[in-house]
Amino acid sequence: MKVKQEIKLNNGKVEIVTKQEHQFSDIEKKILNILALNGYYEIRVNCSNPLNDNIEFPACEKLIELGLVKENTDAWNYMIEVVKSEEVGSFFLQIIKEGI
């Protein structure tokens, strides 16, 4: 992930714009498509398959880091859900319309 920061002087005020660039992996794309349709994504874990060994878990952690989803701590299994904000909502709407 690349982070670009731009500093502008706008009407006597300093405006700092931070941009993140991230190329989604195939597993992240799969998860994003499911999130766009359902609003949540759940990883079912059994005792013989620890969460950290699951290939979906690091992808979910990256999506949390990007601010697109949050962990649902009330769920029985490990679950992430879409962050409720205008920017994130329009991002997922774009995925539904155009794909990723």
C-alpha positions as CSV (number, residue, x, y, z in Angstrom):
1,M,0.0,0.0,0.0
2,K,1.3,3.4,-0.9
3,V,0.4,6.5,1.1
4,K,0.7,9.9,-0.6
5,Q,0.4,13.1,1.3
6,E,-0.3,16.5,-0.3
7,I,-0.1,19.7,1.6
8,K,-2.0,22.7,0.2
9,L,-2.4,26.3,1.3
10,N,-6.1,27.2,0.8
11,N,-7.4,30.6,1.8
12,G,-4.8,31.0,4.5
13,K,-5.5,27.5,5.9
14,V,-3.3,24.5,5.6
15,E,-5.0,21.5,4.0
16,I,-3.4,18.1,4.3
17,V,-4.8,15.5,1.9
18,T,-3.7,11.9,2.4
19,K,-4.2,9.3,-0.4
20,Q,-3.8,5.6,-0.1
21,E,-3.1,3.4,-3.0
22,H,-3.7,-0.4,-2.7
23,Q,-3.9,-3.1,-5.2
24,F,-6.3,-5.7,-4.1
25,S,-5.3,-9.4,-4.1
26,D,-7.7,-12.0,-5.6
27,I,-8.9,-13.1,-2.1
28,E,-9.5,-9.4,-1.2
29,K,-11.5,-9.0,-4.4
30,K,-13.6,-12.1,-3.6
31,I,-14.3,-10.8,-0.1
32,L,-15.1,-7.3,-1.4
33,N,-17.7,-8.7,-3.8
34,I,-19.4,-10.6,-1.1
35,L,-19.3,-7.6,1.2
36,A,-20.9,-5.4,-1.5
37,L,-23.8,-7.9,-1.8
38,N,-24.3,-8.9,1.8
39,G,-22.8,-6.1,3.9
40,Y,-20.8,-8.7,5.9
41,Y,-18.3,-11.5,5.5
42,E,-17.9,-14.4,7.9
43,I,-15.0,-16.8,8.4
44,R,-16.1,-20.1,9.9
45,V,-13.3,-21.6,12.0
46,N,-13.1,-25.1,13.4
47,C,-10.7,-26.3,16.1
48,S,-8.3,-28.0,13.6
49,N,-8.0,-24.8,11.5
50,P,-6.8,-21.8,13.6
51,L,-7.9,-18.4,12.4
52,N,-4.3,-17.2,11.7
53,D,-3.8,-20.1,9.3
54,N,-6.8,-19.1,7.2
55,I,-5.8,-17.2,4.0
56,E,-8.9,-15.1,4.4
57,F,-7.9,-13.7,7.8
58,P,-4.9,-11.5,6.5
59,A,-7.1,-10.2,3.7
60,C,-9.8,-9.2,6.2
61,E,-7.2,-7.5,8.4
62,K,-6.0,-5.5,5.4
63,L,-9.5,-4.4,4.6
64,I,-9.9,-3.3,8.3
65,E,-6.6,-1.4,8.0
66,L,-7.9,0.4,4.9
67,G,-11.0,1.5,6.8
68,L,-13.5,-0.3,4.6
69,V,-14.8,-2.8,7.1
70,K,-14.8,-3.3,10.9
71,E,-14.8,-6.4,13.0
72,N,-18.2,-7.5,14.4
73,T,-17.3,-8.7,17.9
74,D,-20.9,-9.9,18.6
75,A,-20.8,-12.5,15.9
76,W,-20.4,-16.2,16.8
77,N,-17.7,-16.7,14.1
78,Y,-15.1,-14.2,13.0
79,M,-17.1,-11.6,11.0
80,I,-16.3,-8.3,9.3
81,E,-18.9,-5.8,8.2
82,V,-19.0,-2.8,5.9
83,V,-18.2,0.5,7.7
84,K,-21.3,2.8,7.6
85,S,-20.1,6.0,5.9
86,E,-20.9,7.8,2.7
87,E,-17.5,7.3,1.2
88,V,-17.4,3.6,1.9
89,G,-21.0,3.1,0.9
90,S,-20.3,4.7,-2.5
91,F,-17.2,2.5,-2.9
92,F,-19.3,-0.6,-2.4
93,L,-22.1,0.7,-4.7
94,Q,-19.4,1.2,-7.3
95,I,-18.3,-2.5,-6.9
96,I,-21.9,-3.6,-7.3
97,K,-22.3,-1.5,-10.5
98,E,-18.9,-1.9,-12.2
99,G,-17.3,-4.9,-10.4
100,I,-13.7,-5.0,-9.1
